[in-house]
Amino acid sequence: MDSIKLLDVLEENIEEISRNWIAEVKKNKRTPHYHDISEDKLILQVVKFYSQLRNMLVAPNRNERVQEFFMHYARTCYEMSIPLHESIYALNLMRRHMWLYADFQAIFINALEHHQAIDSIMRIMLLIDYAVFEITQYYQDRLQLEKLKA
């Protein structure tokens, strides 16, 4: 895959990118339920996403990996009482912080590297599209189950 450079940069700087994301969700007006969650819990969530991204993009069984990962993400968010819209927005912020870091570091300097970066972002955007479906489905299933129990 020619979009590996962004993943390399992400993995080499996972701690800094993760800390930037945490700072963002803890103050962003669109993620108020994240404001009081401990940084320890948040770092686990974001590092897990970033560290699993390569597997989700290049594994031969990537559809299964994506479903498994985002079902876990959805369950974790749900159990922390994070509303659906905030869990999805936080995921979008993870994607955005990855790109902002790479762009800020000016790593994609020539046309070929820029093309590869765009390819990476397109693949990640598709992955996030799948994630939104999986997360939404998980929340709907849990809400249905709770209605049946009530």
DSSP file (Angstrom, degrees, kcal/mol; ACC not computed):
  #  RESIDUE AA STRUCTURE BP1 BP2  ACC     N-H-->O    O-->H-N    N-H-->O    O-->H-N    TCO  KAPPA ALPHA  PHI   PSI    X-CA   Y-CA   Z-CA
    1    1 A M    >         0   0    0      0, 0.0     3,-0.7     0, 0.0    57,-0.0   0.000 360.0 360.0 360.0 134.4    0.0    0.0    0.0
    2    2 A D  T 3   +     0   0    0      1,-0.2     3,-0.3     2,-0.1   118,-0.1   0.398 360.0  73.0 -86.6   4.7    1.4    3.4   -0.9
    3    3 A S  T 3>  +     0   0    0      1,-0.2     4,-0.7   116,-0.1     3,-0.4   0.103  62.4 107.3-103.7  22.1   -0.3    5.2    1.9
    4    4 A I  H <>  +     0   0    0     -3,-0.7     4,-2.6     1,-0.2     5,-0.2   0.780  59.5  74.9 -72.4 -28.1    1.9    3.8    4.6
    5    5 A K  H  > S+     0   0    0     -3,-0.3     4,-2.6     1,-0.3     5,-0.2   0.894  94.7  50.2 -57.4 -43.4    3.9    7.0    5.3
    6    6 A L  H  > S+     0   0    0     -3,-0.4     4,-2.5     1,-0.2    -1,-0.3   0.909 111.8  49.1 -60.7 -40.6    1.0    8.6    7.3
    7    7 A L  H  X S+     0   0    0     -4,-0.7     4,-2.7     2,-0.2    -2,-0.2   0.883 109.8  51.9 -66.3 -37.6    0.7    5.4    9.3
    8    8 A D  H  X S+     0   0    0     -4,-2.6     4,-2.3     2,-0.2    -2,-0.2   0.938 111.4  46.6 -61.7 -46.4    4.4    5.4   10.0
    9    9 A V  H  X S+     0   0    0     -4,-2.6     4,-1.3    -5,-0.2    -2,-0.2   0.913 112.5  51.1 -62.5 -42.7    4.2    9.0   11.2
   10   10 A L  H >< S+     0   0    0     -4,-2.5     3,-0.6    -5,-0.2    -2,-0.2   0.950 112.0  45.4 -58.8 -50.5    1.2    8.2   13.3
   11   11 A E  H >< S+     0   0    0     -4,-2.7     3,-0.7     1,-0.2    -1,-0.2   0.840 111.6  52.3 -66.4 -33.0    2.9    5.3   15.0
   12   12 A E  H 3< S+     0   0    0     -4,-2.3    -1,-0.2     1,-0.2    -2,-0.2   0.737 122.9  30.1 -72.6 -21.8    6.1    7.2   15.6
   13   13 A N  T <X S+     0   0    0     -4,-1.3     4,-2.5    -3,-0.6     5,-0.3  -0.016  78.1 128.4-126.9  28.4    4.2   10.0   17.3
   14   14 A I  H <> S+     0   0    0     -3,-0.7     4,-2.4     1,-0.2     5,-0.2   0.850  72.3  52.4 -58.6 -39.1    1.3    8.2   18.8
   15   15 A E  H  > S+     0   0    0      2,-0.2     4,-2.4    -4,-0.2    -1,-0.2   0.942 112.6  43.3 -65.0 -48.0    1.8    9.7   22.3
   16   16 A E  H  > S+     0   0    0      2,-0.2     4,-2.2     1,-0.2    -2,-0.2   0.922 115.7  47.7 -65.7 -44.2    1.9   13.3   21.1
   17   17 A I  H  X S+     0   0    0     -4,-2.5     4,-2.1     1,-0.2    -1,-0.2   0.907 112.6  50.5 -63.1 -41.0   -1.0   12.9   18.7
   18   18 A S  H  X S+     0   0    0     -4,-2.4     4,-2.6    -5,-0.3    -2,-0.2   0.914 109.1  50.4 -63.1 -43.6   -3.0   11.1   21.4
   19   19 A R  H  X S+     0   0    0     -4,-2.4     4,-2.4     1,-0.2    -1,-0.2   0.886 109.1  52.3 -62.8 -38.6   -2.3   13.9   24.0
   20   20 A N  H  X S+     0   0    0     -4,-2.2     4,-1.8     2,-0.2    -1,-0.2   0.913 110.2  48.4 -62.5 -41.9   -3.5   16.5   21.4
   21   21 A W  H  X S+     0   0    0     -4,-2.1     4,-2.8     2,-0.2     5,-0.3   0.923 110.1  51.5 -63.8 -44.4   -6.7   14.6   20.9
   22   22 A I  H  X S+     0   0    0     -4,-2.6     4,-2.1     1,-0.2    -2,-0.2   0.930 108.7  50.8 -59.3 -46.3   -7.3   14.3   24.7
   23   23 A A  H  X S+     0   0    0     -4,-2.4     4,-0.5     1,-0.2    -1,-0.2   0.893 112.2  49.3 -58.3 -38.9   -6.8   18.0   25.2
   24   24 A E  H >X S+     0   0    0     -4,-1.8     4,-2.2     1,-0.2     3,-1.2   0.954 112.0  44.1 -67.0 -51.5   -9.3   18.6   22.4
   25   25 A V  H 3< S+     0   0    0     -4,-2.8     9,-0.3     1,-0.3    -1,-0.2   0.798 109.0  59.0 -68.6 -25.6  -12.1   16.3   23.6
   26   26 A K  H 3< S+     0   0    0     -4,-2.1    -1,-0.3    -5,-0.3    -2,-0.2   0.645 121.1  24.6 -77.0 -13.1  -11.7   17.6   27.2
   27   27 A K  H << S+     0   0    0     -3,-1.2    -2,-0.2    -4,-0.5    -1,-0.2   0.549  90.8 114.1-123.2 -13.0  -12.5   21.1   26.1
   28   28 A N    ><  -     0   0    0     -4,-2.2     3,-1.5     1,-0.2     6,-0.2  -0.383  61.7-140.0 -68.2 134.9  -14.5   20.9   22.9
   29   29 A K  T 3  S+     0   0    0      1,-0.3    -1,-0.2     2,-0.1    -4,-0.0   0.694 101.9  58.8 -68.0 -17.4  -18.1   22.1   23.3
   30   30 A R  T 3  S+     0   0    0      1,-0.2    -1,-0.3     2,-0.1    59,-0.1   0.506 106.4  48.0 -88.6  -4.3  -19.3   19.2   21.2
   31   31 A T    X>  +     0   0    0     -3,-1.5     3,-1.6    -7,-0.2     4,-0.6  -0.324  61.7 147.0-129.1  52.5  -17.9   16.6   23.5
   32   32 A P  G >4  +     0   0    0      0, 0.0     3,-0.8     0, 0.0     4,-0.4   0.794  69.6  62.3 -62.9 -28.0  -19.0   17.7   27.0
   33   33 A H  G 34 S+     0   0    0      1,-0.2     3,-0.2     2,-0.1     4,-0.1   0.691 100.7  55.0 -71.6 -15.4  -19.3   14.1   28.3
   34   34 A Y  G X4 S+     0   0    0     -3,-1.6     3,-1.3    -9,-0.3    -1,-0.2   0.661  85.9  84.0 -85.1 -18.2  -15.6   13.7   27.7
   35   35 A H  T << S+     0   0    0     -3,-0.8    -1,-0.2    -4,-0.6    -2,-0.1   0.827  97.5  36.0 -58.3 -35.9  -14.7   16.7   29.9
   36   36 A D  T 3  S+     0   0    0     -4,-0.4     2,-0.3    -3,-0.2    -1,-0.3   0.374  89.8 110.2-102.3   4.6  -14.8   14.8   33.2
   37   37 A I  S <  S-     0   0    0     -3,-1.3    -3,-0.0     1,-0.1     5,-0.0  -0.622  77.8-105.3 -80.1 138.0  -13.4   11.5   32.0
   38   38 A S     >  -     0   0    0     -2,-0.3     4,-2.0     1,-0.1     3,-0.3  -0.248  17.8-124.7 -63.3 148.3   -9.9   10.8   33.3
   39   39 A E  H  > S+     0   0    0      1,-0.2     4,-2.9     2,-0.2     5,-0.2   0.826 110.3  63.1 -61.6 -31.3   -7.0   11.1   30.9
   40   40 A D  H  > S+     0   0    0      2,-0.2     4,-1.4     1,-0.2    -1,-0.2   0.911 106.1  43.2 -60.8 -43.2   -6.0    7.5   31.8
   41   41 A K  H  > S+     0   0    0     -3,-0.3     4,-1.6     1,-0.2    -1,-0.2   0.903 115.8  48.8 -68.5 -40.6   -9.3    6.2   30.3
   42   42 A L  H  X S+     0   0    0     -4,-2.0     4,-2.6     1,-0.2     5,-0.3   0.890 106.5  55.0 -68.2 -39.0   -9.0    8.5   27.3
   43   43 A I  H  X S+     0   0    0     -4,-2.9     4,-2.4     1,-0.2     5,-0.3   0.887 106.6  52.5 -63.7 -36.9   -5.4    7.6   26.5
   44   44 A L  H  X S+     0   0    0     -4,-1.4     4,-1.7    -5,-0.2    -1,-0.2   0.921 111.5  46.8 -61.7 -43.3   -6.4    3.9   26.4
   45   45 A Q  H  X S+     0   0    0     -4,-1.6     4,-1.7     2,-0.2    -2,-0.2   0.937 117.2  39.9 -66.0 -48.3   -9.2    4.6   24.0
   46   46 A V  H  X S+     0   0    0     -4,-2.6     4,-2.6     2,-0.2     5,-0.2   0.892 115.0  50.4 -74.7 -39.3   -7.2    6.8   21.6
   47   47 A V  H  X S+     0   0    0     -4,-2.4     4,-2.9    -5,-0.3     5,-0.2   0.890 108.6  54.1 -65.2 -37.4   -4.0    4.8   21.6
   48   48 A K  H  X S+     0   0    0     -4,-1.7     4,-1.6    -5,-0.3    -1,-0.2   0.933 110.1  47.1 -61.6 -44.0   -5.9    1.7   20.9
   49   49 A F  H  X S+     0   0    0     -4,-1.7     4,-0.9     1,-0.2     3,-0.3   0.966 116.0  43.3 -60.6 -53.2   -7.5    3.3   17.9
   50   50 A Y  H  < S+     0   0    0     -4,-2.6     4,-0.5     1,-0.2     3,-0.4   0.883 114.6  49.5 -63.2 -38.8   -4.2    4.7   16.5
   51   51 A S  H  < S+     0   0    0     -4,-2.9     4,-0.3     1,-0.2    -1,-0.2   0.763 114.8  44.6 -74.5 -23.1   -2.2    1.5   17.2
   52   52 A Q  H  X S+     0   0    0     -4,-1.6     4,-2.2    -3,-0.3    -1,-0.2   0.528  88.0  91.7 -94.0  -7.2   -4.9   -0.7   15.5
   53   53 A L  H  X S+     0   0    0     -4,-0.9     4,-1.7    -3,-0.4     5,-0.2   0.902  83.3  51.5 -58.2 -46.2   -5.3    1.5   12.5
   54   54 A R  H  > S+     0   0    0     -4,-0.5     4,-2.4     1,-0.2     5,-0.4   0.935 110.9  49.2 -58.0 -46.6   -2.7   -0.2   10.3
   55   55 A N  H  > S+     0   0    0     -4,-0.3     4,-1.9     1,-0.2    -1,-0.2   0.893 110.1  51.1 -59.5 -40.2   -4.3   -3.6   11.0
   56   56 A M  H  < S+     0   0    0     -4,-2.2    -1,-0.2     1,-0.2    -2,-0.2   0.802 115.8  41.9 -69.4 -26.5   -7.7   -2.3   10.1
   57   57 A L  H  < S+     0   0    0     -4,-1.7    -2,-0.2    -3,-0.3    -1,-0.2   0.799 128.8  21.7 -89.7 -30.5   -6.5   -0.9    6.8
   58   58 A V  H  < S+     0   0    0     -4,-2.4    -3,-0.2    -5,-0.2    -2,-0.2   0.536  85.8 115.4-120.2  -8.0   -4.2   -3.6    5.6
   59   59 A A    ><  -     0   0    0     -4,-1.9     3,-1.4    -5,-0.4     4,-0.1  -0.344  68.4-126.7 -65.7 144.7   -5.2   -6.9    7.3
   60   60 A P  T 3  S+     0   0    0      0, 0.0     3,-0.2     0, 0.0    -1,-0.1   0.844 114.0  42.9 -60.1 -32.4   -6.5   -9.6    4.9
   61   61 A N  T >> S+     0   0    0      1,-0.2     4,-2.1     2,-0.1     3,-0.7  -0.242  76.2 143.1-103.1  43.0   -9.6   -9.9    7.2
   62   62 A R  H <>  +     0   0    0     -3,-1.4     4,-3.0     1,-0.3     5,-0.2   0.807  63.9  59.0 -60.0 -33.1   -9.9   -6.1    7.6
   63   63 A N  H 3> S+     0   0    0     -3,-0.2     4,-2.3     1,-0.2    -1,-0.3   0.921 109.4  44.7 -62.1 -41.3  -13.8   -6.1    7.5
   64   64 A E  H <> S+     0   0    0     -3,-0.7     4,-2.8     2,-0.2    -2,-0.2   0.914 113.8  50.1 -66.5 -42.1  -13.8   -8.4   10.6
   65   65 A R  H  X S+     0   0    0     -4,-2.1     4,-2.9     2,-0.2     5,-0.2   0.918 111.4  48.7 -61.0 -44.2  -11.1   -6.3   12.3
   66   66 A V  H  X S+     0   0    0     -4,-3.0     4,-2.6     2,-0.2     5,-0.3   0.939 113.6  46.0 -62.5 -47.9  -13.0   -3.1   11.7
   67   67 A Q  H  X S+     0   0    0     -4,-2.3     4,-2.0    -5,-0.2     5,-0.2   0.935 115.0  47.0 -61.5 -46.2  -16.2   -4.6   13.0
   68   68 A E  H  X S+     0   0    0     -4,-2.8     4,-1.8     2,-0.2    -2,-0.2   0.927 114.1  47.1 -61.7 -46.3  -14.6   -6.1   16.0
   69   69 A F  H  X S+     0   0    0     -4,-2.9     4,-2.5    -5,-0.2    -2,-0.2   0.943 115.2  43.8 -63.3 -47.8  -12.7   -2.9   16.9
   70   70 A F  H  X S+     0   0    0     -4,-2.6     4,-2.6     1,-0.2    -1,-0.2   0.748 108.5  56.8 -77.1 -21.9  -15.6   -0.5   16.5
   71   71 A M  H  X S+     0   0    0     -4,-2.0     4,-2.5    -5,-0.3    -1,-0.2   0.907 111.0  45.7 -67.1 -40.8  -18.0   -2.8   18.4
   72   72 A H  H  X S+     0   0    0     -4,-1.8     4,-2.7    -5,-0.2    -2,-0.2   0.926 112.8  50.0 -65.0 -44.4  -15.5   -2.6   21.2
   73   73 A Y  H  X S+     0   0    0     -4,-2.5     4,-2.6     1,-0.2     5,-0.2   0.939 112.8  47.0 -58.2 -47.8  -15.2    1.2   20.8
   74   74 A A  H  X S+     0   0    0     -4,-2.6     4,-2.9     1,-0.2     5,-0.2   0.918 112.3  49.4 -62.0 -44.1  -19.0    1.6   20.8
   75   75 A R  H  X S+     0   0    0     -4,-2.5     4,-2.7     2,-0.2    -1,-0.2   0.921 111.7  49.2 -61.2 -44.2  -19.3   -0.7   23.9
   76   76 A T  H  X S+     0   0    0     -4,-2.7     4,-1.2     2,-0.2    -2,-0.2   0.936 114.1  44.6 -61.4 -47.5  -16.7    1.3   25.7
   77   77 A C  H  <>S+     0   0    0     -4,-2.6     5,-2.6     2,-0.2     3,-0.3   0.921 113.8  50.2 -63.2 -44.2  -18.3    4.7   24.9
   78   78 A Y  H ><5S+     0   0    0     -4,-2.9     3,-1.7     1,-0.2    -2,-0.2   0.920 109.7  50.0 -61.0 -44.9  -21.8    3.4   25.8
   79   79 A E  H 3<5S+     0   0    0     -4,-2.7    -1,-0.2     1,-0.3    -2,-0.2   0.733 107.6  54.1 -69.4 -21.2  -20.6    2.0   29.1
   80   80 A M  T 3<5S-     0   0    0     -4,-1.2    -1,-0.3    -3,-0.3    -2,-0.2   0.308 117.8-116.2 -90.6   8.6  -19.0    5.4   29.9
   81   81 A S  T < 5 +     0   0    0     -3,-1.7    -3,-0.2     1,-0.2    -2,-0.1   0.797  59.7 157.2  61.9  32.6  -22.4    7.0   29.2
   82   82 A I      < -     0   0    0     -5,-2.6    -1,-0.2    -6,-0.1    -2,-0.1  -0.784  44.6-118.0 -86.8 125.3  -21.1    8.9   26.2
   83   83 A P     >  -     0   0    0      0, 0.0     4,-2.2     0, 0.0     3,-0.4  -0.222  23.4-111.5 -61.0 153.8  -23.9    9.9   23.8
   84   84 A L  H  > S+     0   0    0      1,-0.2     4,-2.1     2,-0.2     5,-0.2   0.904 115.4  52.1 -52.9 -49.4  -23.8    8.4   20.3
   85   85 A H  H  > S+     0   0    0      1,-0.2     4,-2.0     2,-0.2    -1,-0.2   0.850 110.9  48.1 -63.0 -33.3  -23.2   11.8   18.6
   86   86 A E  H  > S+     0   0    0     -3,-0.4     4,-2.7     2,-0.2    -1,-0.2   0.877 108.4  53.6 -74.1 -36.4  -20.3   12.6   20.9
   87   87 A S  H  X S+     0   0    0     -4,-2.2     4,-1.4     2,-0.2    -2,-0.2   0.889 112.9  44.3 -64.9 -37.2  -18.7    9.1   20.4
   88   88 A I  H  X S+     0   0    0     -4,-2.1     4,-2.2    -5,-0.2    -2,-0.2   0.905 113.0  50.4 -72.2 -41.9  -18.8    9.6   16.6
   89   89 A Y  H  X S+     0   0    0     -4,-2.0     4,-2.1    -5,-0.2    -2,-0.2   0.907 108.6  52.7 -63.2 -40.1  -17.5   13.2   16.9
   90   90 A A  H  X S+     0   0    0     -4,-2.7     4,-1.7     1,-0.2    -1,-0.2   0.886 108.1  51.5 -62.2 -38.3  -14.6   12.1   19.1
   91   91 A L  H  X S+     0   0    0     -4,-1.4     4,-1.9     2,-0.2    -1,-0.2   0.905 108.2  51.1 -64.3 -41.9  -13.7    9.5   16.5
   92   92 A N  H  X S+     0   0    0     -4,-2.2     4,-2.5     1,-0.2    -2,-0.2   0.870 107.1  54.3 -62.9 -35.5  -13.7   12.2   13.8
   93   93 A L  H  X S+     0   0    0     -4,-2.1     4,-2.8     2,-0.2    -1,-0.2   0.859 103.7  55.7 -66.3 -34.2  -11.4   14.2   16.0
   94   94 A M  H  X S+     0   0    0     -4,-1.7     4,-1.6     2,-0.2    -2,-0.2   0.941 110.5  45.1 -60.7 -46.0   -9.0   11.3   16.2
   95   95 A R  H  X S+     0   0    0     -4,-1.9     4,-1.9     1,-0.2    -2,-0.2   0.926 113.7  49.8 -61.8 -45.0   -8.9   11.2   12.4
   96   96 A R  H  X S+     0   0    0     -4,-2.5     4,-3.0     1,-0.2     5,-0.2   0.895 108.2  52.0 -64.0 -41.5   -8.5   15.0   12.2
   97   97 A H  H  X S+     0   0    0     -4,-2.8     4,-2.0     1,-0.2    -1,-0.2   0.843 107.1  54.2 -67.2 -32.0   -5.7   15.1   14.8
   98   98 A M  H  X S+     0   0    0     -4,-1.6     4,-2.0    -5,-0.2    -1,-0.2   0.954 113.6  41.2 -61.9 -50.1   -3.8   12.5   12.8
   99   99 A W  H  X S+     0   0    0     -4,-1.9     4,-3.0     1,-0.2     5,-0.2   0.914 113.3  52.9 -66.5 -44.0   -4.0   14.5    9.6
  100  100 A L  H  X S+     0   0    0     -4,-3.0     4,-2.9     1,-0.2     5,-0.2   0.899 109.0  50.3 -60.3 -40.6   -3.3   17.9   11.4
  101  101 A Y  H  X S+     0   0    0     -4,-2.0     4,-2.1    -5,-0.2    -1,-0.2   0.948 113.3  44.8 -62.3 -48.4   -0.1   16.5   13.0
  102  102 A A  H  <>S+     0   0    0     -4,-2.0     5,-1.6     1,-0.2     4,-0.4   0.914 116.2  46.7 -62.3 -43.5    1.2   15.1    9.7
  103  103 A D  H ><5S+     0   0    0     -4,-3.0     3,-1.1     1,-0.2    -2,-0.2   0.912 111.4  51.0 -66.1 -42.8    0.3   18.4    7.9
  104  104 A F  H 3<5S+     0   0    0     -4,-2.9    -1,-0.2     1,-0.3    -2,-0.2   0.865 108.2  52.1 -63.2 -37.0    1.8   20.5   10.6
  105  105 A Q  T 3<5S-     0   0    0     -4,-2.1    -1,-0.3    -5,-0.2    -2,-0.2   0.547 104.8-134.7 -76.7  -6.5    5.1   18.5   10.5
  106  106 A A  T < 5 +     0   0    0     -3,-1.1    -3,-0.2    -4,-0.4     3,-0.1   0.887  53.7 147.4  55.2  44.0    5.1   19.1    6.7
  107  107 A I      < +     0   0    0     -5,-1.6     2,-1.3     1,-0.2     3,-0.2   0.761  57.4  66.2 -81.0 -23.6    6.0   15.5    6.0
  108  108 A F        +     0   0    0     -6,-0.4    -1,-0.2     1,-0.2    -2,-0.1  -0.689  63.9 147.5 -98.7  84.0    4.1   15.3    2.7
  109  109 A I        +     0   0    0     -2,-1.3     2,-0.2    -3,-0.1    -1,-0.2   0.785  48.7  51.9 -97.9 -29.2    6.3   17.7    0.8
  110  110 A N  S  > S-     0   0    0     -3,-0.2     4,-2.6     1,-0.1     5,-0.2  -0.604  89.8-102.6-106.8 173.3    6.4   16.6   -2.8
  111  111 A A  H  > S+     0   0    0      1,-0.2     4,-2.5     2,-0.2     5,-0.2   0.878 119.3  50.2 -61.3 -41.2    3.5   15.8   -5.2
  112  112 A L  H  > S+     0   0    0      2,-0.2     4,-2.5     1,-0.2    -1,-0.2   0.938 112.9  45.6 -64.2 -46.7    3.9   12.0   -4.8
  113  113 A E  H  > S+     0   0    0      2,-0.2     4,-2.4     1,-0.2    -2,-0.2   0.881 111.7  52.9 -64.5 -36.6    3.9   12.1   -1.1
  114  114 A H  H  X S+     0   0    0     -4,-2.6     4,-2.4     2,-0.2    -1,-0.2   0.920 109.4  49.1 -62.9 -43.2    0.9   14.5   -1.1
  115  115 A H  H  X S+     0   0    0     -4,-2.5     4,-2.4     1,-0.2    -2,-0.2   0.912 111.0  49.9 -61.1 -43.0   -0.9   12.0   -3.3
  116  116 A Q  H  X S+     0   0    0     -4,-2.5     4,-2.4     2,-0.2    -1,-0.2   0.878 109.3  51.8 -64.1 -37.8    0.0    9.2   -0.9
  117  117 A A  H  X S+     0   0    0     -4,-2.4     4,-2.7     2,-0.2    -2,-0.2   0.915 109.3  49.4 -65.0 -42.3   -1.3   11.3    2.0
  118  118 A I  H  X S+     0   0    0     -4,-2.4     4,-2.6     1,-0.2    -2,-0.2   0.911 109.7  52.1 -62.6 -41.5   -4.6   11.9    0.2
  119  119 A D  H  X S+     0   0    0     -4,-2.4     4,-2.3     2,-0.2    -2,-0.2   0.919 109.9  49.6 -59.5 -43.8   -4.8    8.1   -0.5
  120  120 A S  H  X S+     0   0    0     -4,-2.4     4,-2.6     1,-0.2    -2,-0.2   0.941 111.3  47.9 -59.6 -48.6   -4.3    7.5    3.3
  121  121 A I  H  X S+     0   0    0     -4,-2.7     4,-2.9     1,-0.2    -1,-0.2   0.893 110.3  52.0 -62.6 -40.0   -6.9   10.0    4.3
  122  122 A M  H  X S+     0   0    0     -4,-2.6     4,-2.1     2,-0.2    -1,-0.2   0.914 111.2  47.2 -63.4 -41.8   -9.4    8.5    1.8
  123  123 A R  H  X S+     0   0    0     -4,-2.3     4,-2.1     2,-0.2    -2,-0.2   0.904 114.0  47.4 -65.2 -40.6   -8.9    5.0    3.2
  124  124 A I  H  X S+     0   0    0     -4,-2.6     4,-2.5     2,-0.2    -2,-0.2   0.882 109.3  53.6 -69.2 -37.7   -9.2    6.3    6.7
  125  125 A M  H  X S+     0   0    0     -4,-2.9     4,-2.2     2,-0.2    -1,-0.2   0.908 109.1  49.1 -62.9 -40.7  -12.4    8.2    5.8
  126  126 A L  H  X S+     0   0    0     -4,-2.1     4,-2.1     2,-0.2    -2,-0.2   0.912 110.2  51.5 -62.8 -41.9  -13.9    5.0    4.4
  127  127 A L  H  X S+     0   0    0     -4,-2.1     4,-2.3     1,-0.2    -2,-0.2   0.911 109.2  49.7 -59.8 -43.2  -12.9    3.2    7.6
  128  128 A I  H  X S+     0   0    0     -4,-2.5     4,-2.7     2,-0.2    -1,-0.2   0.865 106.2  56.8 -66.1 -36.0  -14.6    5.9    9.7
  129  129 A D  H  X S+     0   0    0     -4,-2.2     4,-1.7     2,-0.2    -1,-0.2   0.939 109.5  45.1 -58.3 -46.2  -17.7    5.6    7.5
  130  130 A Y  H  X S+     0   0    0     -4,-2.1     4,-2.5     1,-0.2    -2,-0.2   0.894 111.1  54.9 -62.2 -39.7  -17.8    1.9    8.4
  131  131 A A  H  X S+     0   0    0     -4,-2.3     4,-3.3     1,-0.2     5,-0.3   0.917 103.7  53.3 -61.5 -44.2  -17.2    2.8   12.0
  132  132 A V  H  X S+     0   0    0     -4,-2.7     4,-2.4     1,-0.2     5,-0.2   0.910 110.1  49.0 -59.0 -42.0  -20.1    5.2   12.1
  133  133 A F  H  X S+     0   0    0     -4,-1.7     4,-2.5     2,-0.2    -1,-0.2   0.953 114.3  44.6 -60.7 -50.0  -22.4    2.4   10.9
  134  134 A E  H  X S+     0   0    0     -4,-2.5     4,-2.3     2,-0.2    -2,-0.2   0.909 115.3  47.1 -63.4 -43.7  -21.0   -0.1   13.5
  135  135 A I  H  X S+     0   0    0     -4,-3.3     4,-2.4     2,-0.2    -1,-0.2   0.927 113.3  48.0 -65.3 -45.0  -21.2    2.3   16.4
  136  136 A T  H  X S+     0   0    0     -4,-2.4     4,-2.5    -5,-0.3    -2,-0.2   0.915 111.7  50.4 -61.9 -43.6  -24.7    3.5   15.5
  137  137 A Q  H  X S+     0   0    0     -4,-2.5     4,-2.6    -5,-0.2    -1,-0.2   0.909 109.8  50.8 -61.5 -42.4  -25.9   -0.1   15.1
  138  138 A Y  H  X S+     0   0    0     -4,-2.3     4,-2.5     2,-0.2    -2,-0.2   0.942 111.2  47.3 -61.5 -48.0  -24.4   -1.0   18.5
  139  139 A Y  H  X S+     0   0    0     -4,-2.4     4,-2.5     1,-0.2    -1,-0.2   0.912 112.7  49.4 -61.1 -42.8  -26.1    1.9   20.3
  140  140 A Q  H  X S+     0   0    0     -4,-2.5     4,-2.4     1,-0.2    -1,-0.2   0.921 111.1  49.6 -63.1 -43.3  -29.4    1.1   18.6
  141  141 A D  H  X S+     0   0    0     -4,-2.6     4,-2.3     1,-0.2    -2,-0.2   0.917 112.0  48.1 -61.2 -43.6  -29.1   -2.6   19.6
  142  142 A R  H  X S+     0   0    0     -4,-2.5     4,-2.4     2,-0.2    -1,-0.2   0.905 111.5  49.6 -65.3 -41.4  -28.3   -1.6   23.2
  143  143 A L  H  X S+     0   0    0     -4,-2.5     4,-2.0     2,-0.2    -1,-0.2   0.900 111.2  49.5 -65.4 -39.4  -31.2    0.8   23.4
  144  144 A Q  H  X S+     0   0    0     -4,-2.4     4,-2.1     2,-0.2    -2,-0.2   0.919 110.8  50.4 -62.2 -43.5  -33.6   -1.8   22.0
  145  145 A L  H  X S+     0   0    0     -4,-2.3     4,-1.7     1,-0.2    -2,-0.2   0.898 110.0  49.9 -62.4 -41.5  -32.4   -4.3   24.6
  146  146 A E  H  X S+     0   0    0     -4,-2.4     4,-1.3     1,-0.2    -1,-0.2   0.868 108.4  53.1 -66.2 -35.9  -32.9   -1.9   27.4
  147  147 A K  H  < S+     0   0    0     -4,-2.0     3,-0.2     1,-0.2    -2,-0.2   0.910 108.4  50.1 -63.6 -41.8  -36.4   -1.1   26.2
  148  148 A L  H  < S+     0   0    0     -4,-2.1    -1,-0.2     1,-0.2    -2,-0.2   0.844 110.4  50.2 -65.1 -34.3  -37.2   -4.9   26.3
  149  149 A K  H  <        0   0    0     -4,-1.7    -1,-0.2     1,-0.2    -2,-0.2   0.763 360.0 360.0 -74.3 -25.1  -35.8   -5.2   29.8
  150  150 A A     <        0   0    0     -4,-1.3    -1,-0.2    -3,-0.2    -2,-0.2   0.463 360.0 360.0 -76.7 360.0  -37.9   -2.2   31.1
